[in-house]
Amino acid sequence: MPKITIPSKSGGVWSVFGPIWAVWVILLFVVTMILLLPFFFLFSYFRRDPQKTSAFASMARVWMGIFLPLAGCPLTVRGREKFAPGQTYIVLCNHNALLDVPISYPGIPGGNKTIAKIEMARIPVFGMIYRTGSVLVDRKDENSRRESFAKMKEALDMGLHMCIYPEGTRNKTGDPLKSFHDGAFRLALNTGRPILPAIIFNTRKVMPTGKTFYFRPHRLYMYFLDPITPKAGDTVESLKQTIFTLMWDRFAAGPKARY
């Protein structure tokens, strides 16, 4: 793959205003979350899956539809028509910043769960919301990783999409993607579910690598690509390379490329 450097513009006046804007964004997130809570408890939290998760996904779209524009990050999503009615998908997203999750979760049409690290679920109040939309995994625990694989299969069998970040952690390199882990591709081969790649643009401009308390407004984009169904003869490595190339090339084309 040709090397593509991702610019990160975080200097100038925004070196001062970035931390100030971060305070506004944190307050905005907390206030909108508190406003969501009564509806979450009434219509989602006490229900069984898949209704529980599907109801929360609908609320999350309203929540992020308010939060993101007020944070200065309006989101444009393209390609939702690629989700065939009645079909569940393994959605793979690139991962550059914490902001990717509140974009991808409501961006995916229908009920869905995201594979997510267990540490965030321990945050008071927020943890209840986080658990509802997630399959939790303790990456340091082999048993937890095995259990999370089984839970992802259960989510797909219930009719929920499964969102996975195949890079595993945030990409802090200068390349569009880090190397992929095997889990998503093993899941696709094991279940026969199609993989639907997605590219998120500009979250690293909003939350640059290396800045721990910084937020810069910027328009965000999420593009769903054509789904790939595992075929006879496919392996983890062949699927991984096919999807990696598709996602790399789409990222390299940029958010304004003809779609």
DRENTIVEX-704254 format. One record per residue: x, z negated, y of N, C-alpha, C in turn. Coordinates in steps of 0.05 Angstrom, whole numbers, padded with zeros to 5 digits, always signed. Layout:
% DRENTIVEX-704254
XZYXZYXZY/...
% end
This chain:
% DRENTIVEX-704254
+00017+00000-00024+00000+00000+00000+00017+00000+00025/+00011+00016+00045+00026+00015+00070+00020-00012+00084/+00041-00022+00097+00038-00048+00111+00022-00044+00137/+00002-00061+00141-00014-00060+00165-00014-00088+00178/-00004-00090+00202-00002-00116+00215-00028-00122+00229/-00039-00145+00226-00063-00154+00239-00056-00168+00265/-00064-00156+00288-00058-00170+00313-00073-00196+00316/-00061-00215+00329-00074-00240+00335-00070-00247+00364/-00089-00240+00381-00086-00245+00410-00097-00272+00417/-00080-00290+00423-00089-00317+00429-00074-00330+00452/-00060-00314+00467-00044-00324+00490-00060-00321+00516/-00045-00322+00538-00057-00318+00564-00076-00340+00571/-00098-00332+00585-00117-00352+00594-00131-00366+00571/-00132-00353+00548-00146-00366+00525-00129-00387+00512/-00104-00389+00519-00088-00412+00509-00099-00438+00521/-00112-00436+00545-00124-00459+00558-00154-00461+00550/-00168-00439+00551-00197-00439+00546-00204-00440+00516/-00186-00431+00498-00192-00432+00470-00199-00460+00460/-00183-00481+00466-00190-00508+00457-00216-00518+00470/-00221-00510+00496-00245-00518+00509-00270-00506+00496/-00267-00480+00489-00290-00467+00476-00294-00478+00448/-00273-00487+00435-00275-00500+00409-00293-00525+00410/-00290-00540+00432-00307-00564+00435-00336-00556+00437/-00342-00535+00452-00369-00525+00455-00380-00516+00428/-00364-00502+00413-00373-00491+00387-00378-00514+00367/-00362-00534+00367-00366-00557+00349-00392-00571+00356/-00397-00576+00382-00421-00589+00391-00446-00572+00384/-00443-00546+00388-00465-00528+00382-00471-00528+00353/-00451-00528+00336-00455-00529+00307-00470-00554+00299/-00461-00577+00309-00473-00603+00302-00502-00604+00311/-00507-00596+00336-00534-00597+00346-00553-00579+00331/-00545-00554+00326-00562-00535+00311-00566-00545+00282/-00546-00558+00270-00548-00568+00243-00569-00591+00243/-00568-00608+00263-00588-00630+00264-00616-00619+00267/-00619-00598+00283-00646-00586+00286-00655-00573+00260/-00636-00564+00244-00643-00551+00218-00652-00572+00197/-00641-00596+00199-00645-00616+00177-00674-00621+00169/-00693-00625+00188-00720-00630+00179-00731-00607+00161/-00726-00583+00168-00735-00560+00153-00721-00558+00126/-00695-00565+00126-00679-00565+00101-00691-00585+00081/-00697-00610+00091-00708-00630+00072-00737-00623+00064/-00752-00611+00082-00780-00605+00075-00783-00582+00056/-00766-00561+00059-00771-00536+00045-00749-00528+00025/-00726-00543+00024-00705-00535+00007-00694-00557-00011/-00685-00579+00001-00668-00598-00012-00680-00609-00038/-00706-00614-00039-00718-00628-00062-00730-00608-00082/-00726-00582-00078-00736-00562-00096-00715-00556-00118/-00723-00542-00138-00705-00534-00160-00695-00506-00154/-00672-00500-00165-00661-00473-00162-00676-00454-00181/-00679-00429-00174-00667-00415-00151-00682-00418-00124/-00706-00430-00125-00722-00432-00101-00707-00448-00079/-00693-00469-00088-00679-00486-00069-00658-00470-00053/-00642-00455-00067-00621-00440-00054-00632-00417-00038/-00653-00403-00048-00664-00381-00034-00677-00390-00008/-00690-00413-00008-00702-00424+00016-00681-00431+00037/-00659-00443+00027-00638-00450+00046-00625-00425+00057/-00621-00404+00041-00609-00379+00051-00625-00368+00074/-00652-00369+00071-00669-00359+00093-00665-00376+00118/-00663-00402+00115-00658-00420+00138-00631-00414+00151/-00611-00409+00134-00584-00405+00144-00583-00379+00161/-00599-00359+00154-00600-00335+00170-00610-00341+00198/-00631-00358+00200-00641-00365+00226-00620-00382+00241/-00609-00401+00227-00588-00419+00238-00565-00403+00250/-00554-00386+00234-00530-00371+00244-00539-00349+00264/-00564-00341+00262-00574-00322+00282-00575-00334+00310/-00577-00360+00311-00576-00375+00337-00548-00383+00343/-00534-00395+00323-00508-00407+00328-00487-00386+00336/-00485-00364+00321-00463-00344+00326-00465-00332+00354/-00488-00322+00363-00489-00311+00391-00482-00332+00412/-00492-00357+00409-00486-00377+00428-00456-00385+00428/-00443-00381+00405-00415-00386+00403-00398-00363+00414/-00412-00342+00422-00398-00318+00433-00389-00299+00411/-00401-00301+00388-00393-00285+00365-00417-00271+00352/-00430-00253+00366-00453-00239+00354-00443-00223+00329/-00460-00222+00309-00452-00210+00283-00468-00185+00278/-00453-00164+00271-00466-00139+00262-00461-00135+00232/-00482-00132+00217-00480-00128+00188-00490-00100+00181/-00474-00086+00164-00482-00060+00155-00480-00058+00125/-00498-00043+00113-00496-00038+00084-00514-00056+00067/-00533-00070+00079-00550-00087+00062-00567-00071+00043/-00571-00045+00050-00587-00028+00032-00573-00023+00006/-00548-00029+00003-00533-00025-00022-00541-00045-00043/-00556-00066-00035-00566-00086-00055-00592-00075-00066/-00592-00067-00091-00616-00057-00104-00635-00079-00110/-00661-00075-00105-00681-00096-00111-00680-00105-00140/-00680-00131-00145-00680-00141-00172-00653-00143-00185/-00632-00133-00172-00605-00134-00184-00589-00157-00170/-00575-00172-00186-00557-00192-00175-00528-00182-00176/-00513-00190-00156-00486-00179-00152-00465-00202-00149/-00441-00195-00156-00418-00211-00150-00406-00199-00125/-00410-00213-00102-00401-00203-00076-00373-00214-00071/-00355-00196-00065-00327-00204-00059-00321-00199-00030/-00312-00220-00016-00306-00218+00012-00276-00224+00018/-00265-00212+00038-00238-00220+00047-00241-00246+00062/-00218-00260+00065-00220-00287+00076-00197-00292+00096/-00204-00293+00122-00183-00297+00142-00187-00323+00158/-00211-00335+00157-00216-00359+00174-00239-00374+00163/-00242-00400+00172-00264-00416+00163-00291-00404+00170/-00291-00388+00191-00316-00375+00200-00327-00355+00180/-00312-00347+00160-00321-00327+00141-00345-00336+00125/-00345-00362+00118-00367-00372+00102-00394-00372+00116/-00396-00382+00141-00422-00381+00155-00429-00353+00163/-00412-00333+00159-00419-00305+00163-00429-00293+00137/-00414-00297+00116-00420-00283+00090-00446-00295+00078/-00450-00321+00079-00472-00333+00065-00499-00322+00076/-00505-00323+00102-00530-00312+00111-00529-00281+00112/-00505-00270+00113-00503-00241+00114-00511-00227+00088/-00508-00241+00066-00516-00230+00040-00547-00232+00037/-00561-00210+00032-00590-00211+00030-00599-00226+00005/-00620-00242+00007-00630-00256-00016-00615-00283-00020/-00624-00297-00040-00611-00322-00047-00583-00318-00059/-00565-00335-00051-00537-00332-00061-00522-00358-00060/-00502-00360-00076-00484-00383-00075-00455-00374-00071/-00439-00391-00059-00411-00385-00054-00394-00404-00070/-00373-00394-00083-00354-00412-00096-00339-00426-00074/-00337-00452-00075-00327-00467-00052-00312-00492-00061/-00293-00501-00045-00277-00524-00053-00293-00549-00049/-00289-00568-00067-00306-00592-00068-00301-00611-00044/-00278-00610-00032-00271-00629-00010-00292-00628+00012/-00301-00604+00020-00320-00602+00042-00347-00615+00036/-00354-00618+00010-00380-00629+00002-00380-00659+00006/-00357-00671+00012-00356-00700+00017-00361-00708+00046/-00365-00689+00063-00371-00695+00091-00400-00705+00093/-00404-00727+00106-00432-00738+00108-00451-00718+00120/-00475-00717+00110-00497-00700+00120-00491-00671+00115/-00470-00660+00127-00463-00632+00123-00458-00626+00093/-00448-00646+00078-00443-00642+00050-00467-00635+00034/-00491-00646+00042-00516-00639+00028-00523-00610+00031/-00519-00600+00055-00524-00572+00061-00504-00554+00046/-00479-00563+00047-00457-00548+00035-00461-00545+00005/-00469-00566-00008-00474-00566-00037-00496-00547-00045/-00517-00545-00028-00540-00528-00035-00532-00499-00037/-00514-00490-00020-00506-00462-00020-00481-00455-00036/-00472-00475-00052-00445-00471-00064-00445-00477-00094/-00426-00465-00107-00416-00474-00133-00389-00487-00127/-00388-00513-00132-00364-00528-00123-00343-00527-00145/-00318-00527-00135-00295-00527-00154-00273-00544-00142/-00261-00560-00159-00236-00574-00153-00214-00558-00164/-00199-00544-00147-00179-00525-00157-00156-00538-00171/-00153-00565-00168-00132-00579-00181-00140-00589-00209/-00165-00585-00216-00175-00595-00241-00183-00572-00259/-00170-00569-00282-00176-00548-00301-00205-00549-00311/-00215-00573-00317-00242-00576-00326-00262-00567-00305/-00256-00573-00280-00274-00565-00258-00275-00534-00256/-00252-00522-00259-00251-00492-00258-00267-00480-00280/-00266-00491-00304-00282-00481-00327-00312-00485-00321/-00319-00508-00311-00347-00514-00306-00357-00496-00284/-00341-00490-00264-00350-00473-00242-00356-00445-00252/-00340-00435-00271-00345-00409-00283-00372-00408-00296/-00378-00429-00312-00405-00430-00325-00427-00432-00304/-00423-00447-00283-00444-00450-00262-00448-00423-00247/-00427-00408-00243-00430-00381-00231-00447-00363-00248/-00443-00364-00274-00459-00348-00293-00488-00357-00292/-00493-00383-00290-00520-00394-00288-00533-00384-00262/-00518-00384-00240-00530-00375-00215-00538-00346-00217/-00522-00329-00229-00529-00301-00232-00553-00298-00251/-00554-00314-00272-00577-00312-00290-00603-00321-00277/-00601-00338-00256-00625-00347-00241-00634-00326-00221/-00618-00305-00217-00626-00285-00198-00613-00288-00171/-00592-00305-00170-00577-00310-00145-00552-00293-00145/-00545-00282-00122-00519-00269-00119-00497-00290-00119/-00473-00282-00127-00450-00300-00127-00429-00289-00108/-00423-00304-00087-00403-00295-00067-00376-00309-00074/-00355-00292-00076-00329-00302-00083-00308-00290-00064/-00289-00307-00056-00266-00298-00040-00243-00294-00059/-00237-00270-00069-00218-00266-00090-00189-00273-00083/-00184-00275-00056-00157-00283-00048-00152-00313-00053/-00174-00328-00058-00171-00356-00065-00171-00374-00040/-00153-00369-00022-00151-00384+00003-00149-00365+00026/-00149-00376+00050-00148-00358+00074-00122-00342+00074/-00124-00317+00082-00101-00299+00084-00086-00305+00110/-00062-00316+00107-00046-00322+00131-00022-00303+00133/-00023-00281+00118-00001-00261+00119-00008-00241+00141/+00009-00222+00145+00004-00201+00165-00010-00177+00153/-00017-00179+00127-00031-00157+00113-00061-00161+00113/-00076-00139+00109-00105-00142+00108-00115-00160+00086/-00101-00160+00063-00110-00176+00040-00085-00189+00027/-00090-00212+00015-00071-00224-00004-00078-00214-00032/-00060-00219-00051-00066-00211-00078-00090-00227-00088/-00105-00215-00106-00130-00226-00117-00125-00243-00141/-00141-00264-00144-00142-00279-00169-00160-00265-00189/-00160-00274-00214-00174-00260-00236-00203-00268-00238/-00211-00292-00229-00237-00303-00236-00261-00285-00231/-00262-00272-00208-00286-00256-00202-00288-00232-00221/-00265-00222-00229-00266-00198-00247-00271-00206-00276/-00262-00230-00284-00270-00240-00310-00300-00245-00311/-00311-00255-00289-00340-00260-00287-00355-00234-00290/-00346-00213-00276-00360-00187-00278-00359-00176-00306/-00336-00177-00319-00334-00167-00346-00350-00183-00366/-00351-00210-00361-00365-00227-00379-00396-00224-00377/-00405-00219-00353-00434-00217-00348-00445-00188-00346/-00427-00169-00341-00436-00142-00337-00447-00137-00309/-00446-00157-00292-00458-00154-00265-00440-00137-00247/-00452-00120-00230-00436-00104-00212-00422-00120-00191/-00399-00111-00183-00384-00123-00160-00391-00107-00135/-00398-00122-00114-00404-00109-00088-00384-00119-00067/-00364-00103-00061-00343-00112-00041-00355-00113-00013/-00344-00131+00003-00352-00134+00031-00328-00140+00048/-00327-00128+00072-00305-00133+00090-00316-00147+00115/-00303-00169+00123-00309-00183+00148-00287-00178+00168/-00295-00169+00192-00275-00163+00212-00276-00183+00235/-00252-00189+00246-00248-00203+00271-00248-00233+00270/-00253-00246+00247-00253-00275+00247-00225-00286+00253/-00204-00272+00246-00178-00282+00253-00172-00281+00283/-00185-00262+00297-00183-00262+00326-00197-00286+00338/-00219-00294+00326-00234-00317+00336-00219-00343+00330/-00208-00345+00305-00194-00369+00296-00167-00361+00285/-00148-00357+00303-00122-00346+00294-00107-00365+00276/-00091-00354+00258-00075-00369+00240-00055-00386+00256/-00052-00412+00248-00033-00429+00262-00044-00445+00285/-00069-00440+00293-00081-00455+00314-00103-00472+00302/-00100-00499+00304-00118-00517+00290-00143-00525+00307/-00141-00522+00333-00164-00529+00350-00167-00507+00371/-00179-00485+00363-00180-00461+00380-00203-00444+00371/-00217-00432+00390-00239-00414+00384-00241-00394+00407/-00241-00368+00400-00243-00347+00421-00266-00329+00415/-00285-00326+00433-00308-00309+00427-00300-00280+00422/-00314-00268+00403-00308-00240+00396-00331-00230+00378/-00339-00205+00381-00359-00193+00364-00348-00192+00335/-00366-00198+00316-00358-00198+00288-00374-00176+00273/-00361-00167+00251-00374-00146+00235-00371-00153+00206/-00392-00146+00190-00391-00149+00161-00402-00123+00149/-00386-00111+00132-00394-00085+00120-00394-00088+00090/-00417-00081+00077-00419-00080+00048-00412-00052+00039/-00395-00051+00019-00386-00025+00007-00403-00019-00017/-00398+00004-00030-00414+00012-00053-00407-00006-00077/-00427-00014-00092-00422-00031-00115-00407-00017-00137/-00392-00032-00153-00377-00022-00175-00386-00037-00200/-00397-00022-00220-00406-00034-00245-00385-00032-00266/-00378-00054-00279-00357-00052-00300-00365-00032-00322/-00346-00016-00330-00350+00004-00351-00335-00003-00376/-00342+00009-00398-00328+00005-00423-00298+00013-00418/-00281-00004-00427-00252+00002-00423-00240-00011-00399/-00257-00021-00381-00247-00035-00357-00234-00062-00366/-00213-00069-00351-00200-00095-00356-00200-00110-00329/-00192-00135-00331-00189-00151-00306-00171-00137-00287/-00148-00127-00297-00128-00114-00279-00138-00088-00267/-00153-00072-00283-00162-00046-00273-00184-00051-00252/-00202-00069-00257-00223-00075-00237-00211-00087-00212/-00192-00105-00216-00179-00117-00193-00165-00097-00175/-00151-00078-00187-00137-00058-00171-00156-00039-00157/-00178-00032-00171-00197-00014-00158-00210-00027-00134/-00219-00052-00137-00232-00066-00115-00212-00072-00092/-00188-00079-00099-00168-00085-00079-00163-00061-00062/-00160-00038-00074-00154-00013-00059-00178-00006-00041/-00202-00008-00051-00226-00002-00035-00227-00020-00010/-00223-00046-00014-00225-00065+00008-00202-00062+00027/-00178-00057+00017-00155-00052+00035-00160-00028+00053/-00168-00006+00041-00172+00019+00056-00194+00016+00077/-00216+00001+00070-00238-00002+00089-00229-00020+00112/-00213-00041+00106-00203-00058+00127-00184-00042+00145/-00167-00026+00133-00148-00010+00149-00162+00009+00168/-00186+00019+00160-00200+00038+00177-00211+00025+00202/-00215-00002+00201-00224-00017+00225-00254-00018+00227/-00264-00036+00244-00294-00041+00245-00308-00018+00259/-00295-00001+00274-00308+00021+00288-00308+00047+00273/-00296+00047+00249-00294+00072+00233-00322+00081+00225/-00325+00107+00222-00351+00118+00214-00359+00106+00187/-00384+00098+00186-00393+00083+00162-00417+00097+00150/
% end
